Amino acid sequence: MFMSRIGRKPISIADGVKARVENGKIEVSGPRGTLSQPLHPKIGVEIGGNTITVQRSAEDKLSRSLHGLFRSLINNMVIGVSQGYEKILILTGVGWRAQMKGKDLELNVGYSHPVIFSPPEGIAISTEKEKIKIAGIDKQLVGETSAQIREIRKVEPYKGKGLRYADEYVRRKVGKTGAK
């Protein structure tokens, strides 16, 4: 039978991180906080020493697909509570700026009014010059929040103005040619 390459890998637990399974739920706690994830009935988790292994109870297609998924989710939780995650957005535009007003992010990005973004619980946003840094322990929540902020003003391909990820390449288009 097929085995999940990702699902087979054991997850190493970093120093200061504790994991436990109870009531069909895995809870991982570390220096940065605590995360929990409900487990599917076809997936089992064993914690031994400083490793976590994920097993599946059956060999059907659903179990095989969930095997690698839950191993990745648990690994992301361990990394999140020990190191955390962060995404950086870059603001490109003349006169555009981002600043923090209390806990809210205020963006002046070419609209007639400033756009106020309130981050969800567990997300820390900081700004410096044209960079917006989104940080947290939950990888999915950090990614979702940065995508929501980026959606406020996506990068347009002609001048390159807008909000983009720091590692994102914007493919530029050629504008109109001058009249003869």
Summary of the structure (lengths in Angstrom):
residues: 180
radius of gyration: 21.3
end to end distance: 68.3
largest distance: 75.7
contacts: 496
relative contact order: 0.14
helix: 22%
strand: 38%
